[in-house]
Amino acid sequence: MPETNIYFENNANLEKLKDKKIVIIGYGNQGRAQALNLRDSGLDVIIGNKEDSYKEKAMKDGFETFNISEAVKRADIVFLLTPDETMPDMFEKEIEPNLKDGACINFASGYNIAFNLINPPDNIDVIMIAPRMIGVGVRENYLNGEGFYSFIGVHQEVTGNAKEILLALAKALGTLKKGGVEISMKQEAILDLFNEQAFGPAFGRVLLTCIKVLINNGLPPEAVLIEMYMSNEMSYTYQKMAQIGLVKQTNFHSHTSQYGAMSRGVRYRKLPLEEKMQKSFDEIASGKFAKEWSGKVSKLKFKIIKYFAMKQEINKIEQEVRKNLKLKDFDVYSAPENIEELLKKPDVKNELKSIMDSFEF
């Protein structure tokens, strides 16, 4: 296997950004965090955003703020921090026509480049700094000096300075305090999507199966949900996995816990998961998923799938448990108003049946 390049603060020089004007496109969670970090590192930062509450927030935070086209015209370095699905249209209409010759554009996700949804012109540098942390964490870990991991890379080199610019920006953001791991934009996109489409659903199914077995055997739902995830014990265990190691962290558990997990764990060593996960990997790597998600029908399917996902039995159990534990109930989802009409669409009706079956508890 080829050696992985990992960069730290001593590999970067902020002087490479002297006299460079940086524009952050999109002042959402990542946009605000990264803009503040860059400014606090002494860099010249402006904001490009449409007319909305995020633009108002940027102005209150003391940033010069422009519409997207005007901001890009002024910038030497452009950070694209808007949602993946809206970025191609924005890039075509507002970004590309206004880029300076020799400018540098930074993506926080490899998705649109990896699957050819955006094809940048050949007169600019294209780089990636993809934080492995939500926006709030990007800001907090800059302020506390701990840093955060990022995947970084140069996708297109034109000026001869792309790598130096990349590392300087990564240092200014605070990620090199922890480490910047060099990978391609395609690799970043695959890792991100695979985590969401293979590990996440597989873990979710295991969790739901455990809850079902315990409740079916007479255990109180309140006790089951607290034991399985509501106590935050699992999140603490995940923290120790990251800090110490996947196996080494087991030493923090009781001997009974360790013996039970290790002696019974062999029963689950050969779960039929690899073939299904390989299928998910192939769909991602080939671009099949990206093509599917870009289609109009997928937006329709998403509304319907989410509607049924919110109707799962676990949601009803959770609602009752939270009520009994006197916890606040959060309403963060509204069903589409035209759900009945959506369900009658012939181009998705048959395909959705198998998906709906999978939501049974």
Buried (B, 14 or more C-beta within 10 A) or exposed (E): EEEEEEBBBEBBEBEBBEEBBBBBBBBBBBBBBBBBBBBBBEBBBBBBBBEEEBBEBBBEBEBBBBEBBBBBBBBBBBBBBBEBBEBBEBBEEBBBEBBBEEBBBBBBBBBBBBBEBBEBBEEBBBBBBBBBBEBEBBBBBBEEEEBBBBBBBBBBEBBEBBBBBBBBBBBBBBBBBBBBBBBBBBBBBBBBBBEEBBEEBBEEEEBBEBBBEBBEEEEEBBEBBBBBBBEEEEEEEEEBBEEEEEEEBBEEBEEEEEEEEEEEEEEEEEEEBEEEBEEBBEBBBEBEBBBEBBEEEBEBBEBBBEBBBEEBBBEEBBEEBBEEEEEEEEEEEEEBEEEEEBBEEEEBEEEBEEBBEEBEE
